[in-house]
Amino acid sequence: MRSKKKNVILEDILIEDYAAEGRSLSRVDGKVVFIENAVPGDVADIQLTKNKKDWAEGKAVKIKSYSADRVAPFCEHFGVCGGCQWQMLPYERQLFYKQKQVSDNLERIAKVPLPPLMPIAGCSVTRGYRNKMEYTFATKRYVPDEEFREWRRQQALGNDYDVNKGGAGGFHVKGMFDKVVEINTCHLQEEPTNKIRNTITDYAREKGLPFYDIKQHTGWIRTMQVRMATTGELMVNLVLGYEDADERKALLDHLLAKFPEITTLLYTINTKRNDSLFDLYPEVYHGKGYIVEQLEDFRFKIGPKSFFQTNSRQAEKLYQVTREFAELDGSQVVYDLYCGTGSIGIFVSKAAKKIVGVEVVAEAIEDAKENAEMNGLSHASFFAGDVIDICDDAFFAAHGRPDVVITDPPRAGMHEKLVNKLLEIAAPTVVYVSCNPATQARDLQLLGEKYTVEKIQPVDMFPHTLHIENVVQLKLKP
C-alpha cells in the first residue's frame, strides 16, 4: 500500500468477485473494497475514493494483468460516455454475473425460503436493441487526452483551434453535467439514429446555430429523442431552447429531406433550466404524433412522453414470463399495478376474465385506455390514482377482487403502505416484476408474512449494462 495524505493506492490487487451496480470487489487486510473499472480476474492498482473502517471504495487506475474473461470492447466510446459498462465481458459472462446478482440480493435481503432460480433469459440480439434513445447537444465537448494535447500544442504555436468545434451532440460525460461526449456511432439503437444525430450536429455547425449551454442556460439546440418500433415506424422529437420559427422550420425540413423514413417528427420548446419533458407539450410537425409498436398480436400506441419497455424484442419475453407466472385460465380478475400505458395487462388479457389497471400518472392511463381500444378489449379498465387510495371495498364491489395481482414498480420498489395493502387484499397469486432485485428482495421479505415465493425468473433486458429484470411468482399461504 502507498499513501500520500488522502491519496491511498493499493497495489497489485486481485479482483475477486462481482459486487453490484457494475462494481467488483476484493478483500484487503480483512476490509472489503468495492472497485470500479475492473472485472473479476484482473490484477490492478486501486486508488481509494472512500476509506472506512470496515469497507472502502476505489477505482482501478492501472491494470497490471487482465482477466482471462476480458474481451475487446466493440465501441470506440467505451469507458468515456458512461454507458455499456460491461462491454469488456463476453455476453455469456455478463449473464452469469446478472444471475448471481439476483441470487445474492434475494438470499441476502429477502430472508424467506426461495426456490432455485430458473436460468436467466438472455437476449438473442445484443446490439441495436433499444427502441428509445435520448441525445444531448451542448456547447462544451469532452476532449480526449490526445486531442487535448494537440490543442495545447496548437495554442503554443499561436494557431486558432476551436477545441469545442462550436458544439457537440452525444451523451453527458459521467460525472460532468455540462460536457458531452461527441458520439460517432452508438451501438444501442439501429440506424438511422446516429445519422440523424450527426446530421443535426453538422447542420448546426454549418449554419452557426447555437448549441445549448446548460450552465448559462443559453442556446437553441438542446436535446433529441429517437424512438423506433419493430413495425418500422420512427419518431424524432427535437427539443429547442426557445422558439425561432424560421430556423426551426428550416432545420426540420432538412431532417425530413434527409430522412424520409421518419414517420413522426415533433419539436418541443423547453425554456426551463432542466431537461425533463413531463410538463412540456411536444408539437407535431410531420406525421400522426406517435408510433405503433407490436408485441405478439398486440399493438401499442407510443407518444413522445409514453413509458414503454425500451427493448421491444425482450419485453415480449418478459411479458410472456409474467403471463406464465400468472397461471390464467380465463376465470381470473387480474389487477395490473403500476400499469403505465397498460402493456402488461393488455398482453395477458386473452387469458383473463377481466383486467383492472391502476397507475398514478393520469396521462399514462389515457394511453392505456387508447391501447385497450386499439386492441379491441372490452374487459380491460384503467384508473388513475394511488392503489392505496383506490383499492377499497367499494372499488372491489364495483370491479371485483383480484385473483391475480401483477406489480411492476420503479427501481425504488413498492412503498411499504402498498405492500401492506397487498397483504390486506390477499390475492391468491402475486407476480412481481422488478428492475431492481435489491428493492424487490426487501419487499419480498415483507410479503413473506402471507406469501411464499414459488418461482424466480431473471430476464436480461439490457446487454452490456449492469441492469437486470427479475420476475417472481408468489402464492398465498394456506
TIGU-407910 format. One record per residue (C-alpha): z, x, y; residue number from 1. Coordinates in Angstrom, 1 decimal. Last residue first. Layout:
<marbas>
     c3     c1     c2 seq
      Z      X      Y NUM
...
</marbas>
This chain:
<marbas>
     c3     c1     c2 seq
    3.2  -52.9  -21.8 478
    2.2  -50.1  -19.3 477
   -0.7  -50.9  -17.0 476
   -3.7  -48.7  -17.7 475
   -5.0  -45.8  -15.6 474
   -8.5  -44.3  -15.6 473
   -9.0  -41.2  -13.6 472
  -12.2  -39.9  -11.9 471
  -12.4  -36.5  -10.3 470
  -14.6  -35.1   -7.6 469
  -14.8  -31.4   -6.8 468
  -15.2  -29.2   -3.7 467
  -15.2  -25.4   -3.8 466
  -18.9  -25.1   -2.9 465
  -21.9  -23.6   -4.8 464
  -22.7  -27.0   -6.3 463
  -21.4  -30.1   -4.5 462
  -21.0  -33.3   -6.5 461
  -19.2  -31.9   -9.6 460
  -17.6  -34.7  -11.7 459
  -14.2  -34.3  -13.3 458
  -13.4  -37.0  -15.9 457
   -9.9  -38.0  -16.9 456
   -9.0  -40.8  -19.2 455
   -5.8  -42.7  -20.2 454
   -3.2  -42.0  -17.5 453
   -0.3  -44.4  -18.0 452
    0.8  -46.9  -15.3 451
    4.0  -48.6  -14.1 450
    6.2  -45.9  -12.6 449
    3.4  -43.4  -13.2 448
    1.7  -44.7  -10.0 447
    4.0  -42.4   -8.0 446
    3.0  -39.3  -10.1 445
   -0.6  -40.4  -10.0 444
   -0.5  -40.5   -6.2 443
    0.5  -36.8   -6.0 442
   -2.2  -35.9   -8.6 441
   -4.8  -37.6   -6.5 440
   -3.6  -35.6   -3.5 439
   -4.2  -32.4   -5.4 438
   -7.4  -33.6   -7.1 437
   -9.1  -34.1   -3.8 436
  -12.5  -35.9   -3.8 435
  -10.9  -38.8   -5.8 434
  -12.0  -41.8   -7.8 433
   -9.0  -43.8   -9.2 432
   -9.9  -46.5  -11.7 431
   -7.0  -48.9  -12.1 430
   -6.7  -51.3  -15.1 429
   -4.3  -54.2  -15.9 428
   -3.7  -54.9  -12.2 427
   -0.1  -54.6  -11.2 426
   -0.4  -56.1   -7.7 425
    3.1  -54.7   -6.8 424
    2.4  -51.2   -8.2 423
   -0.9  -51.3   -6.2 422
    1.0  -52.3   -3.1 421
    3.4  -49.4   -3.7 420
    0.5  -47.0   -3.8 419
   -0.8  -48.6   -0.6 418
    2.5  -48.1    1.1 417
    2.4  -44.4   -0.1 416
   -0.9  -44.0    1.8 415
   -3.6  -43.1   -0.7 414
   -5.3  -39.7   -0.8 413
   -5.7  -37.3    2.2 412
   -9.2  -36.4    1.0 411
  -10.4  -40.0    1.6 410
   -9.6  -42.8   -0.8 409
  -11.8  -44.2   -3.7 408
   -9.9  -47.0   -5.4 407
  -11.2  -49.2   -8.1 406
   -8.8  -52.0   -9.1 405
   -9.5  -54.0  -12.3 404
   -8.2  -57.4  -13.3 403
   -7.7  -58.3   -9.6 402
   -6.0  -61.5   -8.6 401
   -8.4  -64.2   -7.5 400
  -10.3  -64.7   -4.2 399
   -8.5  -67.6   -2.4 398
   -5.2  -67.5   -4.3 397
   -5.2  -63.7   -4.2 396
   -5.7  -63.8   -0.4 395
   -2.8  -66.3    0.0 394
   -0.6  -64.2   -2.2 393
   -1.1  -61.1   -0.1 392
   -3.9  -58.5   -0.2 391
   -4.9  -58.3    3.5 390
   -2.0  -56.4    5.2 389
   -1.6  -53.6    2.7 388
   -5.3  -53.5    2.0 387
   -6.0  -52.8    5.7 386
   -8.8  -54.6    7.3 385
  -12.5  -55.6    7.0 384
  -13.4  -57.8    4.0 383
  -16.3  -57.8    1.6 382
  -17.4  -60.4   -0.9 381
  -19.5  -60.0   -4.0 380
  -20.5  -62.9   -6.4 379
  -23.7  -63.8   -4.6 378
  -25.4  -60.5   -5.1 377
  -29.1  -60.5   -4.3 376
  -29.4  -56.7   -4.0 375
  -30.3  -56.8   -0.3 374
  -27.5  -59.4    0.2 373
  -24.9  -57.1   -1.2 372
  -26.2  -54.2    0.9 371
  -26.1  -56.4    4.0 370
  -22.5  -57.3    3.3 369
  -21.6  -53.7    2.7 368
  -23.2  -52.7    6.0 367
  -21.1  -55.2    7.8 366
  -18.1  -53.9    5.9 365
  -18.9  -50.3    7.1 364
  -18.9  -51.5   10.7 363
  -15.5  -53.0   10.3 362
  -13.9  -49.8    9.1 361
  -10.6  -50.7    7.3 360
  -12.3  -51.4    4.0 359
  -11.8  -54.0    1.3 358
  -14.3  -55.1   -1.4 357
  -13.9  -58.0   -3.7 356
  -16.4  -58.1   -6.6 355
  -16.5  -61.1   -9.0 354
  -17.2  -61.8  -12.7 353
  -18.1  -58.1  -13.2 352
  -20.7  -56.4  -15.5 351
  -23.6  -56.6  -13.0 350
  -21.3  -55.6  -10.1 349
  -20.6  -52.0  -11.1 348
  -23.0  -50.5   -8.6 347
  -22.2  -53.2   -6.0 346
  -18.5  -52.3   -6.1 345
  -19.3  -48.6   -5.9 344
  -21.7  -48.8   -3.0 343
  -19.9  -51.3   -0.8 342
  -20.6  -49.7    2.5 341
  -17.1  -48.2    2.6 340
  -15.1  -49.7   -0.4 339
  -11.8  -48.0    0.5 338
  -10.6  -50.5   -2.2 337
  -13.0  -52.1   -4.6 336
  -11.2  -55.1   -6.3 335
  -12.8  -56.2   -9.5 334
  -12.4  -59.7  -11.0 333
  -13.1  -59.5  -14.7 332
  -14.9  -61.7  -17.1 331
  -18.3  -60.0  -17.3 330
  -17.3  -57.3  -19.9 329
  -16.1  -54.5  -17.7 328
  -14.5  -51.3  -19.0 327
  -13.6  -50.0  -15.6 326
  -13.8  -46.4  -17.0 325
  -17.5  -46.9  -17.8 324
  -18.2  -48.2  -14.3 323
  -16.4  -45.3  -12.7 322
  -18.3  -42.8  -15.0 321
  -21.6  -44.5  -14.0 320
  -20.6  -44.3  -10.3 319
  -20.1  -40.6  -10.5 318
  -23.4  -40.1  -12.4 317
  -25.3  -42.1   -9.7 316
  -23.5  -40.2   -7.0 315
  -24.9  -37.1   -8.7 314
  -28.5  -38.0   -7.8 313
  -27.5  -39.2   -4.3 312
  -25.5  -36.2   -3.3 311
  -24.1  -37.0    0.1 310
  -22.2  -40.1   -1.0 309
  -22.8  -42.7    1.7 308
  -21.0  -43.4    4.9 307
  -23.1  -45.1    7.5 306
  -23.4  -43.8   11.1 305
  -27.2  -43.1   11.2 304
  -27.9  -46.2    9.0 303
  -28.1  -46.3    5.2 302
  -29.2  -49.5    3.5 301
  -28.6  -49.4   -0.2 300
  -30.8  -50.4   -3.2 299
  -29.5  -51.0   -6.7 298
  -31.7  -50.7   -9.8 297
  -30.3  -47.2  -10.8 296
  -29.2  -45.7   -7.4 295
  -31.7  -46.4   -4.6 294
  -31.5  -45.3   -1.0 293
  -33.0  -47.2    2.0 292
  -33.4  -45.7    5.4 291
  -32.3  -47.0    8.8 290
  -33.5  -47.6   12.3 289
  -36.7  -49.5   11.4 288
  -39.2  -47.0   12.6 287
  -39.5  -45.0   15.8 286
  -37.3  -44.5   18.9 285
  -34.2  -46.4   17.6 284
  -31.2  -45.8   19.8 283
  -28.0  -44.4   18.4 282
  -24.8  -46.0   19.8 281
  -21.7  -43.9   20.2 280
  -18.1  -44.6   19.2 279
  -18.3  -43.2   15.6 278
  -20.6  -40.3   16.6 277
  -18.2  -37.4   16.9 276
  -19.5  -34.3   18.7 275
  -16.7  -33.8   21.2 274
  -16.5  -33.5   25.0 273
  -18.3  -36.8   25.5 272
  -21.7  -37.3   27.2 271
  -23.4  -38.1   23.9 270
  -26.8  -39.8   24.2 269
  -28.1  -40.6   20.8 268
  -31.7  -40.4   19.6 267
  -33.4  -42.1   16.6 266
  -36.4  -41.4   14.4 265
  -37.0  -43.4   11.3 264
  -39.8  -42.9    8.7 263
  -40.2  -39.2    9.5 262
  -43.2  -38.2    7.2 261
  -45.4  -37.9   10.3 260
  -43.7  -34.6   11.0 259
  -45.5  -32.5   13.7 258
  -46.7  -35.5   15.7 257
  -43.4  -37.3   15.3 256
  -41.5  -34.3   16.4 255
  -43.7  -33.8   19.5 254
  -43.3  -37.4   20.4 253
  -39.5  -37.0   20.2 252
  -39.7  -33.9   22.5 251
  -42.0  -35.5   25.1 250
  -40.0  -38.8   25.1 249
  -36.8  -36.9   25.6 248
  -38.2  -34.8   28.4 247
  -39.4  -37.9   30.3 246
  -36.3  -40.0   29.6 245
  -33.7  -37.3   30.6 244
  -30.4  -38.9   29.4 243
  -27.5  -36.6   28.8 242
  -26.0  -34.3   26.2 241
  -28.6  -35.2   23.5 240
  -28.1  -36.1   19.9 239
  -31.2  -36.2   17.7 238
  -31.1  -38.6   14.8 237
  -33.7  -37.9   12.1 236
  -34.3  -40.3    9.1 235
  -36.5  -39.7    6.1 234
  -37.6  -42.2    3.4 233
  -38.9  -40.7    0.2 232
  -37.1  -43.2   -2.2 231
  -34.8  -40.3   -3.2 230
  -33.4  -40.6    0.3 229
  -33.3  -38.3    3.3 228
  -30.9  -38.0    6.2 227
  -31.2  -35.4    9.0 226
  -28.5  -35.3   11.7 225
  -29.0  -33.3   14.9 224
  -26.7  -31.8   17.5 223
  -26.7  -30.9   21.3 222
  -30.0  -30.4   23.1 221
  -29.0  -31.0   26.8 220
  -26.8  -28.5   28.5 219
  -23.3  -28.5   29.9 218
  -19.8  -29.0   28.4 217
  -18.7  -25.5   29.6 216
  -17.2  -24.5   26.3 215
  -19.5  -26.5   24.1 214
  -22.6  -25.1   25.8 213
  -25.6  -27.3   24.8 212
  -29.1  -25.9   24.8 211
  -31.1  -26.1   28.0 210
  -34.8  -26.8   27.8 209
  -36.9  -23.7   28.7 208
  -40.1  -25.3   27.3 207
  -40.7  -22.5   24.8 206
  -37.1  -22.2   23.9 205
  -36.6  -25.9   23.5 204
  -39.8  -26.2   21.3 203
  -38.7  -23.3   19.1 202
  -35.3  -24.8   18.5 201
  -36.7  -28.3   17.9 200
  -39.3  -26.8   15.4 199
  -36.6  -24.8   13.7 198
  -34.6  -28.0   13.0 197
  -37.6  -29.9   11.7 196
  -38.8  -27.1    9.6 195
  -35.4  -26.6    8.0 194
  -35.1  -30.3    7.0 193
  -38.7  -30.6    5.9 192
  -37.8  -29.7    3.3 191
  -35.0  -30.3    0.7 190
  -31.4  -30.1    1.6 189
  -28.7  -27.5    0.7 188
  -31.0  -24.5    0.6 187
  -30.7  -23.6    4.3 186
  -33.6  -21.5    5.6 185
  -33.8  -19.7    9.0 184
  -30.4  -20.6   10.3 183
  -29.1  -19.4   13.6 182
  -25.4  -19.1   13.1 181
  -23.8  -21.0   16.0 180
  -21.0  -19.9   18.3 179
  -18.6  -22.0   20.4 178
  -16.3  -23.2   17.6 177
  -15.8  -19.8   16.1 176
  -13.5  -19.9   13.0 175
  -16.4  -20.2   10.5 174
  -19.6  -19.9   12.5 173
  -21.0  -23.3   13.5 172
  -24.2  -24.1   11.8 171
  -27.9  -24.0   12.8 170
  -29.9  -24.1   16.0 169
  -29.9  -21.4   18.6 168
  -30.0  -20.8   22.4 167
  -31.9  -18.9   25.1 166
  -32.6  -16.0   22.7 165
  -28.8  -15.3   22.6 164
  -29.2  -11.5   22.6 163
  -31.6  -11.6   25.5 162
  -32.8   -8.0   25.8 161
  -33.8   -6.6   29.2 160
  -34.1   -2.8   28.8 159
  -31.8   -0.4   30.7 158
  -31.8    2.1   27.8 157
  -28.0    1.5   27.3 156
  -28.7   -2.2   27.1 155
  -31.4   -1.6   24.5 154
  -28.9    0.3   22.4 153
  -26.2   -2.4   22.8 152
  -28.7   -5.0   21.7 151
  -29.7   -2.8   18.7 150
  -26.0   -2.6   17.7 149
  -25.6   -6.3   18.0 148
  -28.7   -6.8   15.8 147
  -27.1   -4.7   13.0 146
  -23.8   -6.4   13.4 145
  -25.2  -10.0   13.1 144
  -25.2  -12.0   16.4 143
  -23.8  -15.5   16.4 142
  -25.9  -17.4   18.9 141
  -24.3  -18.8   22.0 140
  -26.2  -21.6   23.9 139
  -25.8  -24.1   21.1 138
  -27.6  -26.4   18.8 137
  -25.7  -27.9   15.9 136
  -27.0  -29.2   12.6 135
  -25.8  -32.0   10.4 134
  -27.2  -32.5    6.9 133
  -27.4  -35.6    4.7 132
  -29.1  -36.3    1.4 131
  -27.7  -33.1   -0.1 130
  -29.2  -31.8   -3.4 129
  -31.6  -29.2   -2.1 128
  -30.2  -26.7   -4.6 127
  -28.1  -27.3   -7.8 126
  -30.1  -30.0   -9.5 125
  -28.9  -30.9  -13.0 124
  -25.4  -31.2  -11.6 123
  -22.3  -30.7  -13.7 122
  -20.2  -33.4  -15.4 121
  -16.9  -31.6  -16.2 120
  -15.8  -31.7  -19.9 119
  -13.3  -34.6  -20.5 118
   -9.8  -33.6  -19.7 117
   -7.2  -34.0  -22.5 116
   -4.8  -36.9  -22.0 115
   -2.0  -36.6  -19.5 114
    1.7  -37.4  -19.6 113
    3.1  -37.5  -16.0 112
    4.2  -34.7  -13.8 111
    1.4  -35.3  -11.3 110
    1.8  -32.0   -9.4 109
    1.5  -29.1  -11.7 108
   -0.4  -30.7  -14.6 107
   -2.8  -32.7  -12.4 106
   -3.4  -29.8  -10.0 105
   -4.0  -27.2  -12.7 104
   -6.4  -29.4  -14.7 103
   -8.5  -30.4  -11.7 102
   -8.7  -26.7  -10.5 101
   -9.5  -25.6  -14.0 100
  -12.4  -27.9  -14.2  99
  -13.6  -26.5  -10.9  98
  -13.1  -23.0  -12.2  97
  -15.3  -23.6  -15.3  96
  -17.9  -25.4  -13.2  95
  -18.3  -22.5  -10.9  94
  -18.6  -20.2  -13.9  93
  -21.6  -22.3  -15.2  92
  -23.1  -22.2  -11.8  91
  -23.2  -18.4  -11.7  90
  -20.7  -17.1   -9.0  89
  -21.8  -15.3   -5.8  88
  -23.0  -18.6   -4.4  87
  -19.4  -19.8   -4.4  86
  -18.6  -20.3   -0.6  85
  -21.7  -22.5   -0.1  84
  -20.9  -22.9    3.6  83
  -19.2  -20.6    6.1  82
  -22.4  -19.6    8.0  81
  -21.7  -15.9    7.5  80
  -20.9  -15.2    3.9  79
  -24.3  -16.4    2.6  78
  -26.9  -16.5    5.4  77
  -29.7  -14.9    3.4  76
  -29.2  -17.5    0.6  75
  -29.7  -16.7   -3.1  74
  -26.4  -15.0   -3.6  73
  -26.6  -12.1   -6.2  72
  -24.5  -12.8   -9.3  71
  -20.8  -12.0  -10.0  70
  -19.2  -12.6  -13.3  69
  -18.9   -8.9  -14.2  68
  -16.5   -8.7  -11.3  67
  -17.4   -6.1   -8.7  66
  -15.8   -2.7   -8.1  65
  -14.1   -1.3   -5.0  64
  -14.8   -4.4   -2.9  63
  -13.7   -3.7    0.7  62
  -12.1   -6.1    3.3  61
  -10.9   -8.7    0.8  60
   -8.9  -11.2    2.7  59
   -5.3  -12.0    2.8  58
   -2.4  -14.4    2.2  57
    1.1  -13.6    1.1  56
    3.8  -15.0   -1.1  55
    7.5  -14.7   -1.9  54
    9.0  -13.1    1.2  53
    6.1  -13.9    3.5  52
    3.1  -11.8    4.6  51
    0.2  -13.6    6.3  50
   -3.1  -12.1    7.2  49
   -3.0   -9.4    4.7  48
   -5.9   -7.0    4.3  47
   -6.9   -6.6    0.7  46
   -8.7   -3.6   -0.8  45
  -10.6   -4.8   -3.8  44
  -11.1   -4.8   -7.6  43
  -13.1   -7.9   -8.5  42
  -12.5   -9.7  -11.9  41
  -11.6  -13.0  -10.4  40
  -13.6  -13.6   -7.2  39
  -13.2  -12.2   -3.7  38
  -13.9  -13.3   -0.1  37
  -10.4  -14.9    0.5  36
   -7.2  -13.9   -1.3  35
   -3.9  -15.6   -2.1  34
   -1.2  -13.1   -2.9  33
    1.6  -14.0   -5.3  32
    4.5  -11.5   -5.0  31
    6.1   -9.9   -8.0  30
    5.1   -6.4   -6.9  29
    1.5   -7.6   -6.4  28
    0.3  -10.7   -8.1  27
   -3.3  -11.6   -7.5  26
   -5.1  -14.7   -6.3  25
   -8.5  -16.3   -5.6  24
   -9.4  -18.6   -2.8  23
  -12.0  -21.3   -2.6  22
   -9.6  -24.2   -1.8  21
   -7.6  -23.4   -4.9  20
   -6.2  -20.4   -6.9  19
   -8.8  -18.6   -9.0  18
   -7.5  -15.7  -11.1  17
   -6.7  -12.0  -11.4  16
   -8.3  -10.1   -8.5  15
   -7.4   -6.5   -9.3  14
   -6.0   -4.8   -6.2  13
   -7.2   -1.3   -5.4  12
   -5.4   -1.0   -2.1  11
   -3.2   -3.5   -0.3  10
   -3.7   -3.3    3.5   9
   -1.0   -4.3    5.9   8
   -1.8   -4.4    9.6   7
    1.4   -5.7   11.2   6
    2.6   -2.2   12.2   5
    0.2    0.1   10.3   4
    0.8   -0.2    6.6   3
   -0.8    1.2    3.5   2
    0.0    0.0    0.0   1
</marbas>
